[in-house]
Amino acid sequence: MAPNLNTTLLLFYVLIGYIVHVLAAQEKPTLFTPSKYYVQVGGVAKLPCMAASSQDTLTWFSKREDAYLKSRSRTVVDPVDRKLSLKIIDKIQLTDSGHYVCSDGKKNQTIELIVVNPSEPLHVTAKMVRQHEAIIKWNPPKRHANLVKTYRLFVTDTSTNRTKEFEDTKTKPNKAGEFLLQDLFPDKIYEISVAPTFMEGTNELPSMFYGPKSKIARLDTTKLDAAVPGVPMKVEAEPGFNSSILVKWLPPKPLHSGDTYNFKVFYEGFGKHKSKGQVLVESPNEEDMWEAVLTDLPIKMKYKIEVAALTKGPSPVMGPKSKTLDYRHDGFTPEISLNAVPLTPDTILVTLDTVGDAVVEVLRVLYSDASAIDWKRLDEFDEKQGYGVITGLKPNSSYFFMAKARVSTRPRQTVTHAVTPSFDLPLPSEVKVIAKSDTSAQVSWSTSDRSKLKGHIVIVQRLVDDNTIETIKQLAVLEDTEVLVKDLMTNEKYQVQVIPFSTQDRGACSEAVRFQLG
């Protein structure tokens, strides 16, 4: 199915405009031809060549120009733009393929004529995989499979003789194709054929034409292979630690109540170091979410990721793969995080954490009173432990803290802020933690005077290791002196602190109480 004459002429004059634009952008006009020109067998080739000046005389020649080719070809000078010469060849043959040279007598330019003689895709099959969905598969055509750009699927409802067309842009040249056909009606018979599409014209401004259609494959929507799972949905990826990629997805809806699946995650990286593999996932995580961790992957690369469901049992059946996810894996950019926590009205704890696999060098931690910026170095900061305690500050005052460092050879800077509490608010005492279940604990405390208080803030932190503390909850309690902390994890180590606050101020933190459930 070639473009009609009007479309061909339109594209042809657009090409002329493109050539003029290219030459106009050059400081000195010069002889110009496109590098390649594609045409199908039996068509007409119009090879363009633009002279540097309308006074130049252009000639065409080729090593393969025999008498038969000369009888089918002619040279035409455009009547509007005399600089444009066209080598027109009618009734294109395969033997016309090759290089054609345009010359102005001083300089030569070569254009390659590529003649396409397409054939139909082979071995087209259609199979129902679940209600309203079928997989269409085919092999590439015998001829010029390397030049195929896309495939066109023609699906005809035999009861109405109506045909719908679908485009497959996923299949690569020279590769077998696969297409998920959706929204099919039950109790129907469909006739399906596949045609390759090829480029025609120049690389700069191509048009497309269809090759011959394949033999028809018949699809009966009453025949459903109930064992084949559906397609996983909402596939996402994000960076994990140590150069890993975390892949998440939603499982397909089961055909029958109680159906469960395993999953395979396929990945392929493209860059200096190619990386390809697959990961089998047999159960969801603790939050009942499906995810896989792809480890030891080179960063600064693009990855293609797909997920497929498998039935469970001795002979698992794999369903169709999800839509390909294109993911750029840069890993975590090394960063630093600075935190400042008031301990007493004249004392603040400053901690430094890193994001990703970061190495901190040449570290300086500074602080300043927010009312009059004058940066001073925090000499008490312990770089090995990652924290420092600064004392002698003014109560109920605002302070800025800054960290400057070289993180994994990159300069980094971060700023945070904290306010020292007032001496007026009573310090919470007798902080206690009582386990209520494997995942919850009751925190209680005492206070000497509630008249000045609006309430208390309960801070729950997880002890990741000896040097790292992670805040996971901050609970505001207005009336009571106790609160139930939920969604904790068994065998994890925690600590809790209580801070009084009023409508205008915050008090000092209570002493930390450590606990562990289970």
VOPAVEX-963483 format. One record per residue (C-alpha): residue in one letter; x, y, z. Coordinates in steps of 0.05 Angstrom, whole numbers, plus 5000, padded with zeros to 4 digits. Example, Ala and Ser with C-alpha at 12.3 -4.5 7.8 and 13.67 -1.06 7.14 Angstrom:
! VOPAVEX-963483
a524649105156
s527349795143
END
This chain:
! VOPAVEX-963483
m500050005000
a504050594974
p502251324989
n497751654936
l500452154886
n498452774924
t501852524987
t508152354948
l508453054916
l507253384984
l513053005016
f517353134955
y516553894960
v517553865036
l524153515021
i526054074973
g524654575029
y529054175076
i534854175028
v534254925017
h534055025093
v540454605102
l544154995048
a541655665075
a544455495144
q551455385115
e556155975110
k558255785039
p553355424992
t555754754969
l553454144930
f548553724972
t544853054968
p541552635022
s545552025042
k540151495027
y533851414988
y528950834998
v523950594945
q519949954935
v520449504874
g516049774818
g515950474845
v519051124822
a525451404852
k526752154852
l533952264875
p535053004893
c541353404885
m542154144902
a547454554867
a551355104901
s549055594847
s543655614794
q549255734743
d552255034757
t550754464710
l549453804747
t550653114718
w548952424746
f552751774735
s553051074764
k557250454752
r550950034743
e547650484691
d546550004633
a542150104573
y535849854608
l536850324667
k538150904619
s531550754583
r527750824649
s531451444677
r531752184663
t534552814694
v529853394709
v531654104731
d526354414776
p523155004738
v522255404802
d529055294834
r534255184779
k539354934830
l535354294842
s536653694797
l532653054802
k534852364778
i528252014763
i528051264754
d521550914734
k519550184745
i524750074798
q528349404797
l532449054851
t538549134805
d537849894810
s540349884882
g547050214892
h550650884894
y549051464848
v553652054840
c551652784829
s557153234802
d557853974788
g564553864753
k568554074814
k565553654870
n561752994874
q556252784923
t553752064930
i546751814948
e545251084961
l538950804929
i536150234971
v530849824935
v525949454981
n522648814956
p518348645017
s515347975034
e509947775083
p511147595157
l511246845169
h507846355216
v502546815246
t498946505305
a493346755349
k491746465418
m486846675472
v490546775538
r484847035581
q477847305572
h477747865520
e485347805508
a489647425457
i496947385439
i498847465366
k505747205346
w509447205280
n516447115250
p519747665209
p519147655132
k524447295091
r526447915052
h528948575081
a527048405153
n532748865174
l529149465143
v522349355177
k520349965218
t513749735249
y508449205239
r501049325223
l495848835249
f489148765213
v483648455256
t477048295221
d470648095257
t467847565210
s460647685234
t460648415212
n466548415164
r469249035200
t476749105206
k480749465259
e488149625251
f493449625306
e500749835303
d506449455337
t512549905348
k515849455400
t518548895355
k525749015332
p528248885260
n529948155246
k526347925310
a519947525320
g513947945339
e508847895395
f502648335406
l497348315461
l490548405429
q485448665480
d477948825485
l475748235443
f468448025444
p466347335466
d463546805419
k466747125358
i471446895303
y476747385281
e481347355221
i488147665234
s493747845186
v500248225196
a503948685148
p510948995155
t511849745144
f518050035109
m520950715098
e520451055031
g524151695010
t530051995047
n532451905119
e531052645132
l523752635109
p521251925100
s514251675085
m511950955101
f508950395060
y506149715077
g509049065053
p504648475035
k500048195088
s501347515119
k496846915113
i490646965156
a490546675226
r483646525254
l481946665327
d475946355363
t474446745426
t470546165455
k477045765463
l480646025524
d486845705555
a484945855627
a491845655652
v495346265621
p496046855670
g494547565651
v499348155644
p502448475706
m500449205714
k503549865736
v510849645732
e515250175766
a522650225783
e526750635832
p533950645856
g535850175912
f542050135955
n548849885930
s547350015856
s540949595857
i534249735824
l527649615862
v522149395814
k514849405836
w508449175802
l501248965811
p499248245796
p494048095742
k487047945762
p486347195773
l481846805726
h478946415784
s478246565858
g484346315895
d489046315835
t496146535856
y502346655813
n509846705815
f513247245774
k519447335731
v522748005723
f526848075659
y531948635651
e537048835599
g542049415604
f544949805546
g551650155554
k559050015557
h557849405600
k551649025578
s547648695633
k542048195622
g538347715667
q531947515702
v529547445774
l524246965800
v519647235855
e515346725891
s512047145946
p510147865961
n513748286014
e511248396085
e506448946062
d503348466011
m506648845953
w510248505896
e517348735885
a524148495862
v531148755876
l535948735816
t542848745846
d550048875824
l547949285764
p552549805730
i549850515739
k549551065686
m545950585640
k539050505609
y535249875626
k529149545595
i524949195647
e519048715637
v514948275685
a511147635670
a506647205714
l507546445720
t502645925744
k504845515804
g506044765799
p510844265768
s509644525697
p508945285703
v505845675646
m508346385635
g503546935613
p505147515567
k510348025589
s508348705614
k509449335573
t516949485571
l519249985623
d525150415601
y529050615663
r535251035670
h539350755728
d543751295758
g543651005829
f543551465889
t547052125880
p551652195940
e548752705988
i549252906061
s543553036110
l544453496171
n539653466230
a539253896293
v535153676354
p534554106417
l536153716481
t535654266533
p534355016531
d541755136520
t543854496484
i542754216413
l544853546384
v547453586312
t547752946270
l550252806199
d547852246154
t549552046083
v544851836026
g547251265983
d554150955982
a557551606001
v564551736028
v565052396067
e571652766065
v574053476085
l567953586131
r566454246166
v560354366210
l558555086225
y553155436266
s550356136275
d545156516314
a539456656265
s538557366291
a545657566269
i549057116219
d556256976241
w558456276223
k562855916274
r565855226269
l562954686313
d569454396341
e565753896384
f563253516322
d565852786320
e566652596247
k567451856261
q561051816303
g557352306259
y554752766314
g556453356359
v553353696420
i553554446424
t552254776492
g551855476520
l546355696472
k540956206488
p534155916508
n528156036462
s532856236405
s533556046332
y540055756303
f542455556235
f547254966223
m551354836160
a555454246136
k560554306080
a564053686054
r566753305994
v562152705985
s564852155940
t569452685908
r563553165897
p562853815936
r556453835977
q553254326025
t546854296068
v543554746119
t538554606175
h535154996230
a533154896303
v530055296360
t532455206432
p526655096481
s524655556538
f526455406610
d519155546630
l515954896605
p516454306653
l520853726632
p516953066623
s519152536674
e518051806689
v517551616615
k515450886610
v514250406552
i509749786560
a508949286503
k501649186483
s502748696425
d508248476377
t507349126338
s504949646389
a507049956455
q504050436506
v508251046522
s506651436586
w509952006625
s508952506681
t509053266683
s509353736742
d505054306715
r500054266658
s497654986664
k502955246615
l502454656566
k498554566502
g500853836498
h506753376486
i510453116424
v512452386428
i518452226382
v519651496365
q526351316333
r529150666306
l536350476324
v539050256257
d546050116284
d550750396336
n551651046297
t544951146262
i538251356291
e532151416246
t525951806267
i519751416246
k514051746283
q512352416315
l505752396353
a502253016382
v498452876447
l494153456471
e490453236534
d493252566559
t500052366585
e500051716548
v499451466476
l499150806439
v504650736386
k502650266330
d505749936268
l512449766302
m516649156282
t518448556324
n525748496346
e527449206323
k530749676373
y527350346387
q527850946432
v522551456453
q522952176477
v517552656500
i517653416487
p512753906520
f509954486478
s505455086486
t502155546435
q508655956432
d514355506452
r517454806457
g520754526519
a526654066527
c526753326508
s526052806562
e531452286569
a531151756516
v528051086537
r530050486495
f525649876483
q524749266438
l518448856422
g518448106418
END
